């Protein structure tokens, strides 16, 4: 009986993971974030590469988290990998905010149209400070 329960747990876990992963990818694709990102970077002819990379990255990330992969890298290699992750997340967040028109609406509601650059820099500084706090204080 325990083999049957284990099989059902594995089946439900895989089905749940596929459902959540598909939902995230569908959310990103339905909002046209990838085509907009390709348009902003003038690489629209490579939009299929972006979509494939997003799906492959989601799959590899899920598998690496599931099996708790660990890697020991040279600090320079880790810095380069981290920079690529940061650039990707930053571009994806910028594309999402542009698609949803978050910043103009926020600036209008807070009566900060003249201070939009300062608002953007404050958001970036807050994100950096939060990340540094998480890496150096919270996780230790």
Protein Blocks (a to p, Z undefined) as FASTA:
>chain_A
ZZmmmmmmmmmmmmmmmmmmmmmmmmmmmnommmmmmmmnopmklmmmmmmmmmmmmmmm
mmmmmnopacdddfklmmmmmmmmmmmmmmmmmmmmmmnommmmmmmmnopmmmmmmmmm
mmmmmmmmmmmmmmmmmmZZ
